[in-house]
Amino acid sequence: MIEYAAKDLCINPEIIVRKIQEDPSVMKRVLKKYKMMILHNTVLDYLGYNTSDGVTVSSCRADEVIKFLTNKFGDRFEYGTWLEEAFNLIHREIFKEIPYLVYENGAIHKHDNPIAG
């Protein structure tokens, strides 16, 4: 995560490490961001995402994703709320404000392939 952030910010990773050492609360934010990134990447994996072809599944219902995440990570996290409140924000951030996928109307789908509500 530190390497990813350093690359994204075009700075030396040592600067990030020093900042964390100066203010340990920064690490909590880093860990939260890392957790969100892991959940996002797991959803991409579920959809068969790869950098060459995109996703192999063009859409899926939220309940399918929630079941997959629960089976993988357990039920100590509210995945449905995460999908509704955070998935689109995280996805836009990771994809540099050009979303490939979107969560809406209880489903995740390709951004150019809307699901009727």
C-alpha positions in Angstrom: 0.0 0.0 0.0 2.8 2.4 0.8 4.5 1.7 -2.5 1.2 2.2 -4.3 0.6 5.5 -2.6 4.2 6.7 -3.2 4.0 5.8 -6.9 0.6 7.6 -7.1 1.9 10.7 -5.4 5.3 10.5 -7.2 7.2 10.6 -3.9 9.8 8.5 -2.1 8.1 5.8 0.1 10.4 6.8 2.9 8.5 10.1 3.2 5.3 8.2 3.8 6.9 6.0 6.4 8.3 9.1 8.2 4.9 10.7 8.2 3.4 7.6 9.7 6.1 7.6 12.4 5.4 11.2 13.2 1.6 10.7 13.4 0.6 7.0 14.0 -3.1 7.9 13.4 -2.1 8.2 9.7 -1.5 4.5 9.8 -5.2 3.9 10.7 -6.3 5.8 7.7 -3.8 3.9 5.5 -5.1 0.6 6.9 -8.7 1.6 6.3 -7.9 2.6 2.7 -6.0 -0.7 2.2 -9.1 -2.7 3.5 -11.3 -0.8 1.0 -8.9 -1.5 -1.8 -8.8 -5.2 -0.9 -12.6 -5.4 -1.0 -12.7 -3.5 -4.3 -10.1 -5.8 -5.8 -12.0 -8.9 -4.5 -15.1 -7.6 -6.3 -13.1 -7.1 -9.5 -11.8 -10.7 -9.1 -15.4 -12.0 -8.7 -16.2 -10.2 -12.0 -13.3 -11.8 -13.7 -11.4 -8.5 -14.2 -8.1 -8.4 -16.0 -6.2 -5.5 -17.5 -6.4 -6.9 -21.0 -10.1 -7.7 -21.4 -11.8 -5.9 -18.5 -14.4 -8.0 -16.8 -15.8 -11.3 -18.0 -19.1 -10.8 -16.2 -20.7 -7.6 -17.4 -23.1 -7.3 -14.4 -24.0 -9.0 -11.1 -26.5 -8.5 -8.3 -25.4 -7.1 -5.0 -26.6 -10.2 -3.2 -24.2 -12.3 -5.3 -21.3 -10.1 -4.4 -22.2 -10.0 -0.7 -22.4 -13.7 -0.6 -19.0 -14.0 -2.3 -17.4 -11.5 0.1 -19.0 -13.1 3.1 -17.7 -16.5 2.1 -14.2 -15.1 1.5 -13.9 -12.8 4.5 -16.6 -13.8 7.0 -19.6 -11.8 8.2 -18.0 -9.3 10.5 -18.4 -6.5 8.0 -21.5 -4.9 6.4 -20.8 -5.5 2.7 -24.2 -4.3 1.5 -23.6 -0.9 3.1 -20.1 -0.8 1.7 -21.4 -1.5 -1.8 -24.0 1.2 -1.5 -22.0 3.9 0.2 -18.3 3.3 -0.8 -17.9 1.1 -3.9 -18.4 3.9 -6.5 -16.2 6.3 -4.6 -13.4 3.8 -4.2 -13.7 2.6 -7.8 -13.6 6.1 -9.2 -10.5 6.8 -7.1 -8.7 3.7 -8.2 -9.6 4.1 -11.8 -8.5 7.8 -11.7 -12.0 9.3 -12.0 -12.8 7.2 -15.2 -15.0 4.5 -13.7 -15.2 1.2 -15.5 -17.9 -0.2 -13.2 -20.7 1.4 -11.3 -23.0 0.2 -8.4 -26.6 1.2 -8.8 -30.1 -0.2 -8.4 -28.7 -3.2 -6.4 -26.2 -4.3 -9.0 -22.6 -3.7 -10.2 -22.3 -3.3 -14.0 -20.0 -1.9 -16.6 -20.3 1.9 -16.6 -21.6 1.9 -20.2 -24.1 -0.9 -19.5 -26.8 0.5 -17.2 -29.3 -1.8 -15.4 -32.9 -0.6 -15.5 -34.2 0.3 -12.0 
